[in-house]
Amino acid sequence: MLYVGVDISSESFDVCFYLPEKKKMKSMKYKQDREGFREFLKKLNTYKGEKQVGMEATGSYHSNLYGFLRSKGIDVQLLDPYTLSKFMKAMSRSKTDKKDAKSIAVAMY
């Protein structure tokens, strides 16, 4: 199973692809626009098998990507910001978008 964590900001989003059985993580960054969404979907579809995508419900930043992925048949879990922030603090002391995406992927696992 592939676990995908997405951390969204106003102009971009960081993604972590996590394959726990292979102990493999890959991080990528995309623009917060239709082209970035398409690039992310293309990369996501290179992984065969089951996928779980999770993202923090952050104001309105997540709405466009969430809607795009759902329209393409991708199941996306919106995660509670309060609960997720507690989990992320336990995972890492430093906070960057890349590390947050990794924490979200591990939370999905």
MONORFEN-V320985 format. One record per run of one state. SS is the DSSP state (H for helix, E for strand, L for the rest). FROM is the first residue (numbers start at 1). LEN is the number of residues. If there is no record, write none. Layout:
SS,FROM,LEN ; SS,FROM,LEN
//
This chain:
L,1,1 ; E,2,7 ; L,9,3 ; E,12,8 ; H,20,3 ; L,23,1 ; E,24,8 ; L,32,2 ; H,34,11 ; L,45,6 ; E,51,6 ; L,57,6 ; H,63,9 ; L,72,4 ; E,76,4 ; L,80,1 ; H,81,11 ; L,92,5 ; H,97,12 ; L,109,1
//
